[in-house]
């Protein structure tokens, strides 16, 4: 018996399993890199386990149950993305979608949160159908190259606004809408230090630069920003109050059928925009397309469907996955790591809550800066391609909605091609999408 060979079996076996499952060598990555990337992505999106329950609680939903539902659906969605699609993209209940659920559908329109969950369920079911039939992939593949570039750049700008807001560098202003925040706040100062740190370390090709920045700022926050340590372990609350609490009959009423359409469109383009943007940033597009797009879409669709059953608003692919990609994540092992950490978060909520938003903001802003380089690939000598792309990219951050930016972009694209006599260049999917969004704006006035 070869003792040395036998002793070495466990390590290679584990590595072999991960290699076969995620094809690490093919993607030029390692287990260590993927785990670090997953941890980085998790740290940049862990805020959702606290923000989502807070927003949905305003709609009358039990906060503790929503916390558990948020962790579970984020873990499940990310795991499906990892094992089925093999992309380094994590999923969780979407920001913006939860606000629409709580403040527009429930508080604004007067529907119960149970009926609103029913609307999410139906939109998820529709999503699942168009994914299974291949219609969603056809829609996505019909997106012009200039619009795909715009998605990446727009998401970068959107990510920058989120990061600057979390850092306290920008703030709301009744006169100018947005203005400079209070730069004397300890959290803001630490965020600036964190950004300079991640930029300098990345320029020096230091591995784990983003994660190092997040952890450094978090540690400093205990000394200079009044961050309070709340402990390590706690038992998760019961999910019973929201589990299967959706009201389908209420969701099928006239008013909510319109909500279902809005949710469907927003889910479609929020997720698609994020998937394409993050995949582009990771260098995972082939001729401008995602090879396993149908699988990624299935993971996203299934997460929306299951999330409504557990008791949370629509789930979507997360922009913050770009931070893990910047850290080197290229395969589903990154997303699987995020899934495990979200499950652990059920029991380590106090520890996860120790990372303040201004600690993750520097990493997000750095990633946003990198995503803007896609602009050089636009055909700047063709206004019918450039103008719609710029409209898309600029309206995403300025309306605080990926879907709105995409909507105006498609409408502008179709209109310019038509008015310049180049309508034949427009694919059928673009005409349909532009028409649907135009109808939505005419019906709602753009308020929702």
N, C-alpha and C positions, 0 to 999 in steps of 0.2 A: 504493500500500500504506500502510495506517495503522500506522506503526511503534509508536506508543504502545499501540495496541490489541493488536498482535501480541506485544509484550513482556509484556503483562499476562495472556496466555493461560494459561501453566502454572499459576499460582496458582489462578485461578478454576476451571480444569479439575479440579484436585485437590480443591478444595473442593466442586465440583459432584458429583464421584463420591461423596465421603463423604456429601453431603447426600442423594443418591439412595439410597444403600445404607442409611444409618442414620436418615434423616428428622430431622436435627438441629433444624431450625427448628420443626418440628411439636412437638418435645419441649422447646422453649425452651432449647436449649443450643448450645454452640459447640465447634469442634474443640479449642481450647485447654483449655476446661473439661473435656472428655471425656478428654483426654490426662493432665491433672493428676489427675483422678479415678482413672484407671487406674493411674497411678503410686502414688497413695495406697493403693488396694486392694492392689496388689502388695506394697508395703512392709509392710502389716499382716498379710499371709499368707505372706510369703516364708519365715517360720520353718519351714513345712511341708517344705521341701526338705532341712532338716537333721533335724527331729524325726522325720519319717516313716521315713527310713532307719535311724535309731537304734532306734526301736521295733521295726521289722520285723527288724532284725539280731538282736534278742533271741530271735526265733523261728528263727534260723539262716539267714536270708536274706543274700546278699552285699550289703553296705552300698553299695558303689559302684554296682552295677547298679540297686538300688532308688532311689538318688539320681537316676539318669538316667530311670528309669521315672516317677518322681514329677514331674520337670520336663516330660517329654513328655506325660503324660496331663493335667496341669494346663493345658498350652498347647493341646492338642487340644480338651479339653472346653470351655475358655473361648472358643476360636475358634468352635466349633460354636454355642455359646450366642450369640455375637456376630452371626454371619452368618445363622444360621437362625432364632433367636428374637428377636434385637435387644433384649436386656435387659442392663443393666449389672451382671451377676452372674457372678462367676468361679467356676470349679470346680477342685477338687484332691482328693487322697486325704483322707478325713475323719478328724479327730481323734475318738477314741472307737471308731470303726469299726476303725481300725488296732490299737488296744489290745485290742479284742475278738478280732481276728484272731490277734494274737501271744500274748496272755496267757491267753485263755480256750480258743480252738480248738486252738492248737498246744501251748503249754506246759501248759495245764490239762487238756485232753481227750486229748492225746497224738497228734494227727494231724500228718502232715508238712505243711510249709508249701506243698508242691506240691499236696496234696489240699485245703488251705484255699483256695488260689488257684482250684482247680476249683470249690469251693463259691461263691466270688465270681462266677465265670464263669456258673454256673447261675442264681444270683440275678439277675445282670445280664440274662441271657436272659429270665427270667420278667418282669423289669422292662420289657424291650423289648416283650414280647408284650402286656402289659396297657396299655402306652402306645400301641402301634399299634392296638389294638382299641378304644381310647378309654375303657377301663374305669378307668384311673388318673385321667383327667380327671373322670369321673363321681364317683369316690370323693372327689376334692378338692372338687368343686362341691357335694357333699352336706354339707360341713362348715358348721355353723351360724355365723352372724355373730359370736356371742359367742366361739366357739372360734377364729375367725380373729383376733379382737382378742387373745385369750389367746396365740396363737402369736407375735404381734408383741411383746407385753409379755414373755412368757417368754423369747424369744430375746434381748431386751434385758437381762434379768436374768442370763441365761446368759453373755452377752457381758461383762457387768460382772464376773462372777466370774473369767472368763478374764483380763480386763484387770488386775484387782486382784492376782491371783496372779502374773501376769507382772511386775507392778510391784514385787512383794515387800511390798505393803501388807497382804495377808492370808497366812496360813501355816497348815499343818496343825497340829492339836493333838490328842493322844490323849485329853484330858479333855473338850474341847468341840467336837471335830472341826475347827473353824476358829477362828483367833484373829488378833490383830494381829501383823504381821510386825515385823522389825527396821527401824525408821525411820531408823536411823543409817547404813544401807548407802548408798553413793554412788548406786547405780542407783535405789534407792527415792526418794531425795531428788530426783534428776533427773526421775523420773517425775512426782512431785508438781509440780515446776516446769513440766514439759511440759503437764500437765493445766490448770494455771492459765493457761498461755500460750494453749492452744487455745481455752479457754472465753472468755478476754478478747478474743482476736482475732475469734472468731466473733460475740461480742456487738457488736463494732465493725464487723461485716459485711466483714471482711477476707477476700479470696479466698485459697485455698490455706492456710487456717489449720491444718488437720490435717497437711498435708504439711510446712508450715513447722515445726510442733512436732516432728514425727518427725526431720527433718533437723537441727534445732537440738540436740535431746537426743543424737542420734548423734554430732555433732561434739564436744559437751561431754564425751561418754563417753570420748573418747580422752585427755582431760586430767585428768578427776577420777574415772573409774570403772574405770580399768585396761583399757579396751577395746584389743585388739591388732589392728593392721592387718596382714593376712596376705597382702597383694598384690592384684592386680587380675584377672589372666587365668590360667586353667589348662585343660588339655584334659580333656574329660569321660571318665569310666571306661567300660568296655565294658558293654553291657546284655545280652550273650549269656547269662550265667548264669541270668537270670530270664526271658528272652524265650521265650514258648511253653513254659514249664516246668510248667504246670499239669497236675495229675493228675485227669482226669475220672472215671476208674473208682474212684479212692479217694474222690472227692467224692460218688459215688452210693451209698456204703455207708450203712447205717441211721443211724448217729450223726450223720453230716454232713447228712443230709436235714433233720434238725431245725435244724441250723446254717443251712442255706439259707433256711428259713422265717424264722428270727430276723433274718438279714441282710436279707432282702426287706422285712420290716416296718420295721426300723430305717432302711434306705435310703429307703423310701417316705416315712416321716414326718419324718426328718431333712431330706431334700431339700425336701419339700413345705412344711414349716414355715419353712425358710429362704427359699424362693422367695416365699412369701406375705408373710413378714415384711419382707424387703428391698424387694419390690415396693410394699408398703404405705408403707414409709418414703419411697420415691421418688415416691409419688403416682401410681403406674402401675396402680392398680386401678380398674376401672369397675364401679360397683355391687357392690363387694366382690370382684370377680373379675379374674383376669389374662386379658386378651384372647388372648394367644398362649401360654397355659399348656401346650397340647399340644406346642408346639415346644420350650418350655423343658424339659419333661419328657423329650422325645426326646433333647435334648442331654445331660441328666443320665444317662439310661439308656445311651446310647451310650458315655459316658465310663466307666461301671462295666464294661461289656463289654470295652472296649479295654484298660482298666487291668489287668484280670486276665490278658490276653494279654501285656502288657508286663512285668508282674511287680510289682504293688502291690495293696494292699487297696482296698476300695470307695471310689470317688470320689463326691463330693457337692457341691452348691452350698454356697458358703462364707458364713458369717455376716459375715466381715470385709468382704464386698462393701458392707455398710452404711456403711463408712467412706468409700468412694468415692462412694456416693450422697450422703452428707452434704457431700462436696466439690463436688457438682453433677452427678455422672454420671447420665445418664438413658437412654442408648442402648447398643447393642452395641459402639460404638467404645471405651467404657470397658473392656469385657471383652476386646476385640481387643488393646488396649494391654497388658493383663495377660498375654495369650497370648504376645505378642512378648517381653515381659520374662522370662517363664519360659523361653522358648527361649534367650534371651541368658544366662540364669542357668546354663545348661549350661557356658558358657565363662567366666562371671564369678562363679563360686561364691564365691571369697574376698571379692569386693567386696560381694555380696549378704549375705554372712555378717557384714559389719561393722555391720549394723543390729541392735542387741540387742533382746530382747523388751520391756525396760522403756522403749524409745524409742517403740514402737508402742502400748504399753498406754494412754497418755493419750488418744490418738485413739479407741481402742476404747471406753474408759470414757465419753468424751464422747458418742459415738454411742449407747451404752447408755442414758444419761440421757435423750436425746431420744426414744428408743423407748418410754419409759414413759408418755408423754403420751396414748397410745392408750387408757389406762384410762378416760378421761373419757367414752368412747363406749359403755361398757357400760351395759346397762339395770339399774341398781343396785336397782330396786324389784322385780326378779324373781329370787328366790334360785335357781330352777332353771336360770337362765342364768349368773348371777354366780358361784355356788359352783363349778361345773365349770371356769369360766374361770380362777378364782383357783387352783384345784387344779392346772390345767395350767401356769399361769405360775410358781407357786412350786416345783413339783416338778422343773421343768427344771434350775434351778441347784442345787437341794438334792440331786438325784440325779446331777448332772453328765451329764444325758442328755436331749436334746430328745425322743427317742422315748418315754422313760419318762413324761415329763410329759404328752405327748399321750395315751398309753395310759390313765393314770389319769384324765385329763380326760374322755375319751370314755366310759369305764366309769361315772364319776360322773354324766355328763350323761344317759346312758341310764337309769341306776338312779333318779335323781331324777324324771325325767319319768314313769317307770313308777309309782313310789311315790306321786306326786301326781295320778295319774289323767290325765296329759297325754301319754300314749304316742303319740297320733296326730300330735303335733307333730314326732316324731322321724322323720327320713328313713331309708329302708331301709339306705343306706350306713352310717349311724351304728350301727344295730343289728349289722350284719355286722362292722364294725371293732371295736366294743366286745366282741363275742363272741370274735373272734380274739385280742384282747389278753388277755381274761379266761382263755381257754384256755392262752395262753402262760404266764401267771403261775401257773396251777394246775400246769402241767407242770414248770416250771423253778423255781418258788418265788420268782421275781423275781431270782434270783442273776445271771442273765446279761442 
